[in-house]
Amino acid sequence: MDNYRPVLYISLVFVLFLLWQAWQQDYVWPTQEPMAASGSSMTAEPTTDTPRLDVPDAPTAEAGQLPTGVPTDAVPVRETVRVVTDVLDLEIDTRGGSIVRADLPTYPVSLEEPDRPMRLLDEQVRQFVAQSGLIHDRVADVDAERRAPSHHAVYRAEKTEYRLADGVDELRVPLIWTDGSGVTVTKTFVLRRGHFLVDVEHHVDNASDAAWVGRQYRQLRHGPTPDRESYFIYTFTGAAYYDGRYEKLAFDDMVKKPIDREVQGGWVSVIQHYFVTAWIPVADETSLFYTRVLGTAGRPEHIIGMRSGAQTAAPGERASFTSSIWVGPKLQNELEDVAKGLELTADYGIFAFLAKPIFWLLSFIHGLVGNWGWSIIILTVMIKLAFYKLSATSYRSMAKMRAVQPKLQALKERFGDDKQRMQQALMELYKKEKINPLGGCLPILIQIPVFIALYWVLLESVEMRQAPWILWINDLSTKDPYFVLPVLMGITMIVQHRLNPAPLDPVQQKLMMILPFVFTIFFAFFQAGLVLYWFVNNLLSIAQQWKITRAIAAETK
């Protein structure tokens, strides 16, 4: 049995893993037609008698009810309201009080465009908006004309722009709606300095002579799948929710696997690389989680949302609904404090149980050194030290194989194509020289889960985004602009190849010679942080293997 074959297979499996990650997304994404630009003042769409399919039904709702709250004989003016804090720049449409644009000023699109903020919610290009509203439970003793403001209703705003003033920590943005019969709804957005979490309150004041019964819903609406970020790095863009377990739901699967279940607490979201938008109810609320797909096959619109239980406002009383929406980066420590399971949107895959402590350790190191690049290097050294003995076992086995290489070659020349006798001779040689043919493979297999977990930590952690290291590496989340790190990494792989025993099979020899170049090409387009880890790990491996190989060579002389 050729000892080098398992190492070859492990390397090929890792390459296939990278290929699988790259091809999880379709090769060609559907093109998107931009929506008509919305101005600062627009006329609301006239109402009809057709039910809105994008509004969840109340359990007692009657067919044909239009929950817009806009009388057909009085169409109010629709406007947009800009809301600015130190970390959020929002645009709220008075039609429904929907958040139709969300920019993150502290997270620029790229280092080349530092003044252009990352746009998370975007109605015009991706048709990605956050909607919320109320739906009215129809009961026998309620006037048939009574309505509740869904995200199609038009609110009234006192101002067209709100800004968080210096020295103030909270900003409140109220929107007013009334049905003309004494029911007034105040929808208020509450933003706080330094926070990506926005509270959304609905207060229903019932000045009519009949009870008001209604429910709140919150939903995220996303148009066609966005442009892919990279052909070499796969990251998930789609829906995610928490119902006691963290679940992801691809947009394309919403038709095949619709959600329709009651959940206590939890949350619903749309996630993308580094960022998340999530609706979070109050902790003890029982909500109906749902999904819908509207539009056409060429321009689908995907909805994931939640609908609360009913509340009643008797005449002269108030009913209040409260929710929160996170619009921002996947800051795991903060997300963990916001809602149970929300930090899982920084998705580390099946090895999350390893990735979480690795991220904690990496963050701790960063707190000491203040640079993510050096933190990666220090972490790599620590992981290498943790696996030092396992690696030593592997390298010692390879060194022994290298030392008996002439004897292996002699056996091959002696037995030629007689595979059975060749195998018997190999086993006798391994027994005589006290060599375990799997000794160089098993220690590597044990380390693979840790390496994959670290791979996901460096790929998914928003802290790596636009984080500089030294010299030309000013963003560890993008590829090396001059390909220096991938080339250096490729050189280290060639050195490792020369330190390893050569396979007896000529085909395997050629494959192992090609492998460093294949890895170099792949890693040329990978994030600099990942390449930095791999390069440093290779350097440490070379030093350890070279030392052990020399020691074994000296023993066999």
N, C-alpha and C positions, 0 to 999 in steps of 0.2 A: 504493500500500500504506500503510495507516494504521500509523504507528510505534507507536501506543499499544496495538495489539492484542496483540503478544507479552507486554507487561507485564501486561495483563489475564489472558492465559492462564496466565502464571506464578503470579499471585495465586490464580486459581481452582484450579490444580493443587495449590498448598500447602493450600488449604482442603480439597480432596478428600483429601489426605494425612492431615490431621488427622481427617477423618471416617472414613477407613479404619482409623486407629489405634483410634478409639473403638468401631467396630463389629466388631472382631475377636472380641470375646467375645459370647456369646449374649445376647439381650435379656432373657431371664428365666432365672435359674439354678434348678435343681431345689432344692426345699426339703429340709432335712435333719432327720431325726429324731434327737434326742440319745440317745446310748447311756446305759444305766443307769449311775448314778454308782457308782464303785468306792470301797469303804471301805479302811481301812488293813489290814484282815485279811479274807481271803476264802477260800473252799474251792475248791480246784482242780477243774477239770472232770474227770470220770472218763474214763479211757481207753476206747477202743473198738478194734475190729479194722479200722476203715476208715482208709486212708492219708490223711494230711494233705496236701491239695492245695496248701497254701501253703508247703510245705517242698520245696526242690529235691531231686530224686532224685540219689543217687550213681550212677555209671555201672553198678555191679554190683548195685544195689538190687533186691530181689525184690518183686513185687506183694504188697500186703497187709501190708508191714512198717510198723509204727507207730514212728517214731523219737522217742519222747517220753521214754524213760528213767524212766517212772513206773510201777511195778508196779501191777497192778489190785487187789491186796489191801492196798495201803498208799498212800492218797491224802494227801500232805502238805499242810500249811497254806500258802496263798498270801498273801504280804504285799507291801506296797510300801515301798521304801526311798527316803528323801529325801536328796539329795546337794547341798550348797550350797558354792559358791565365790564369789569377788568378782564374777564375770561370768556364772555359770550357776547355775540352780536347777532341778535335775533330779528326776524321780520315776522310779525303776526298779522294775519289776514283777519279783518273784522268779520268776514263771512265765516262764521263758526268759531272764530278765535283760534284758528289753526296756525301752527308754527310752520311757515312755508320756506323759511331760510334760516340756517344756523351756521354762523362762522365762528371759528375758534382763533381769536387774535394771538394767543400765546403758542399756537401750533401752526407755523407757516407751512404752505404747500411744499416748499423746498428751500434749501439754503440759497439757491439762485434767485428766489423770489421771497425775500424775508418779509416784505410788506403785504403779501397776498396770503390771507388766512386760509386754513383748511376749511372747506365748506362741507358740512356733514349733512344737514337737511337742505334739499334743493328741489324746489317745485319745477323749475324751468327745464332742467336737463334730465335729471333722474326721476322726476315726479315722486320725490321722496319727501313726505310731509308727516307731521304729527298732528293727529286730529283727536278731538274730544268733544263730548256734548251730552245732552240729556234726552231721554226718550220718555214719553208719557204713557203710563198704564191706563188704558181705557176701562172705566168701570161705569156701571149703570147710572150712578147719581152725578156724573160729571158731564158738563156741557160738551157736546160733540165738537165744538169749535176750539176747545182748549188745546193748546200746543205746548211743546217744550223745545228749547233751542238745540237742534242737532248741529253738526258742523256745516249745514247748509243755511242756517239762520244767520241774519246779519245783526251784529252788535253795534253799539254806539261807543266810540272812544272819545275821551276828553281831549287828548293830544295825539299828535302823529309821531311823536318821538319822546322816549324816556331814557334818561341816562343816570347811572349811579354816581352821585355827587361825591366829591372828595370828603373823607371823614365820615361817610355814611356807609353802613354795612348791609343795608337792606333796601330793595327797590320793589314797590308794588305797582302793578299795572292793571287797573280795573277796566272791564268792558261791561256794558249794560245792555240788557235785552228785556223787552216787555211784550206781552201778548195783547195788550189793550184792554184786558178784562180785570186787571188788578194783580196779575202774577208778574213779578219782576225777578230776573235772574242776573246776578252779578258774577261774572267770571273773572277771577283775579289771578294773575301770574305773580309769584313771589320769588325774586332772585336775590342771592346773597353774594357778597364780595368773596372772590376766590373759590366759588363753588360752581360746579357744572350741574348740580341738581336744582331743578326748578319745581316749586310747589304750584299746583293748579287747583284752585278752589272754585266750586260752584255753590253759591248761596241763593236759595229760592225763597223769596219773600212773598207770601200769599196774602194779598189784601182783598181777595175776592170773597164771595160768600159760599164757596164750595171747597172741599178738600182737594189738595193737589197730590197726586201720587206719581212718582217717576223714578227713573234709574239713570245712572251715569255710565257712559262707555268711554273707552280710550283705545285708540288704535293707531298703528303705524301703516302707512301706505307707501308702497315702493313700486316704481315702474319697471321697465325692462332691465334685465341684469346689467350691471355696470361694466365698463371696460375692465378687462383683466389687468392686474398690476404687473405681472411678469410671466414669461413663458417658462421660467426655470424655478420659481418659488410659488407654490400653491398656498393660498390662504382662503378661508371660507368667507363668502359673502352671502347672507341669507337671514332667515328668521331663527330666533332661539327663544326658548321659554323655560320657566322653572315651575314645576308642579310637585316639588318634592325631589325631583331629579332634574338635572340639566339636560335639556334636549335641543338638538339642532334640527331645523327643517329647511331644506333647500327650497327656493322659490318654485322650482319645477315640480317639486313633490307635493305642493299644497293641494293640487287637484286630486292626486292619488291618496294622500294621507291628510285629509282635513281634520282640524281640531274642533271639538265641540264637547267640552267637559267642564265641570265645576271644580274650582281649585280654591283652597283657603290660602291667602297670602300669595306668594309667587310673584312672577313678573313676566312680561312679554317684551321682546326686543327685536331689533334688526342690527346685526353685527357685520363688521368689515374689518380689514386688517388695522389693528391698533385702536379702533374706535367703536363705540356702541351707543345706540339710542334705545332707551328702555323706559317703558311705563311701569311704575311701581305703585300698587295700591297700598292702603294702610294694612298693617301686618295681620289683623284679625278679619279682614274682609273676605267674604266668599264671593268669587267672581266666576262668570262663565267665560272660559277662554274659547276663542273662535278664530277661524281663518276663512278667507274668501279670495277668489280670483275673479276679477272682472276684466272688462276690455275685450280685446280680440287676441287671436293667437299670435299675431305679429306685434301687438302692443299690449301685453298683459299688465294688469295692475294687481299687485299682491297685497293683501291686508291681513295683519295679525292684530288681534285686540282682545279686550276683556270688557264684560258688562257686569255691573254691580247688582246687588239686590235692591229692592224697592225701598224708598223712604216716603213718608207722608208729611205734608205740611197742612195742618188744619187751618181754617180761616184765621188770619191774624198771626200765624206762626211762621217759623223759618225751618227749612230743611237744608242741610249742608253736606256736600260731597267733597272729599279731598283726595288728591293723588299727587304723585311726583313723577317727573320725567328727568332722566339723566341724559344729557346731550354732551358727549365729550369723550376723552381718551379712556382706555382700559387701565385706570389706575387701581391696581388690585387692592391695595390697603384701604382706599376710600370706598371702593365698590363693596367690599366686605362689610363695611359699617352701614352702608345704605340698605342693603337687603340680603337675606340669606341666599347664597349661591350666585350672586351677581358677579363676583370676582371670577367665576368659572368662564365668563365670556372671553377672558384671556385663555384660550383653549390650548392646553398642553397635550391633548390626546390621551392615549391609553396609559402613558407613563406619567400622568399628572402627579401621582403620589411621590414620584422622584423629582419631578420638575419643580414642584412648589418649594421643597427645602433648598433646592439648588438656587432658585430665584431669591429666596430669603437670604442665603449666604452671599450671593452676588450683590444684593442690595446692601448688606452689612459691610462688605468690603468697599463698595462705592462710598458709603458714608465715611469711611476712613481715608480713602485716597482721593476721592472727588473726581475720578475719571473712569468712565466705563471701559475704555480700552485696557488700561492697566488692571482694572478689576477682573476682566476676562482672563488676562494673563495670570494673575495671582490665583484665580479660581482653577485654571487649568493645572497649575503647579500643584495645588492642593488635591485635586482629583487624581493627578498622577501619583502623588505620594500615597494616597489612600489605596491605590491599586498597585503599589510598587512590587509587593511580593508576588501577586498574581502575574504581573507583567514579567517579573524575573523568571518565573516558572516557564512561561511561554518562550522567552528569549533563550533560556538555557536549553530548552528542547530544540529550538531552531539551531543553536550553536553546535549542539551535538550532531544534529543532522548534517550541518555544514562540515564538521570534522570528518565524518565518515563518507562524505561525498565521493571520494575516489573509490571506496569499496562498493558503493551503490552502482557507480558507473561500470565497475568491473563485473558485477553481477548481471547487469543489463547486457554487456557484451558477451558474457558466458552463456546465458540462457536465451537470449534473443527474443523470439516471439512465443516462447513457451511460458505463457502467463501463469499457469498453475505452479510450475517449478520455481518461477521467479518470485511468486508470492510466498511460497514456503521458505525460500532462501532469505527473503526480506524479513520475515517474521523471526527467523533464527538469528539474523544479524541484529535486529532490534533487541531481542532477548539477551544476546551476548553483550551488547554495548549498553544495556540498561536504558534503552530509549523508548519512550512512550510516543507512538506515532500521532496520537491526538493531543500530546502535551502542549503543542504550540497553538492549538485551536480552541480548546475548552476555556482557558482563561480569557481569551478575546470574546468568546460568546457571552461570558458572564458580564463583561463590561459594556456590551452593546446597548442594553436598556438605559444605562447612565448616559452614554453618548447621545442617544436619540432624545432623551429628556432634555439634555443641555441644548441640543439642536433646536428644540421647540421653544425653550426659554429665550434663546437669542433671536429666534424668528418672531415670536409673538409679543414680547415685552415692549410696550410703547416707550419705555425708558431708553431703548436703543435708538429710537428714531431721532435722526439728526444729532446724535451724540458724537462729538469729536474724539479722536485719540491723539495722534501727533502728526506733524508735517502735513502731508497731502491727504491723510485720512481724516476728513472733517465730518463724516457721517457714517457711522458703523452699520446703519440699516440699509445702505446701498452698496453697489459693487465698487471695488477699488477703481477709480477713474483711470489709472495708469497700469492696472493689472500687475502691479509689483508683487503684492501678497500672493496671488494665485501662482505666479511664476516661481516665487520662493518656495511655496508649498509643493509645487511639482518637483522642484529640485530635491527637496527632502524625501519625497516618495521614491525618487530614483536612487538616492543614497540608501534608503531602507531596502529597496529591491536588491542592491548589491550586497547588503549585509546578510540577506536571507539565503538559505540554500537553494540552489537552482533546481527546478523540477527535472525529472528524467525525461518526461514526455516533451518532445520538441514543440508540439502545439501549445502546451501549457507555458513553455518558456517564452514563446512569442507573445502569448496573451499577457503574461506578467510584465513583459517589457513595454507593452502598449498601455497597460492600465494607468501608470502615472500620467501619461499624456491625456488620456480620457478624463481623469479626475481634474486635471488642470483646466481643461476646456470647460467642464461643468462649473468648477468653482470660480472661473473667471467672471461669471455673471451672478454669483451668490453674494449675499451680504458680507461686507468687509469683516463684521464681527464674527461670523461663522468661519471665514477663511483664517482669521487671526487665531481663533481657537485651534483649528486643525493644524496650522503651521507650528504653533508653539507646542502642541501635543506631539507632533512629529519630531521636533527638535529634541524634546525630552526623551522620546522613545529611542531616537538614534543614539543619544548619549548613553542611555542605560544598556541598549543592545550591544553597542560597541564595547563597553566595559566587560559585559558578560562574555561576549564572543572571544575577546582576547584572553580572558581567564580560562575558558574551556580549551582554547587552542594551546595555551601553555601547559595545561594538564595532560593533553594527548600527545605531547612531543616525547 
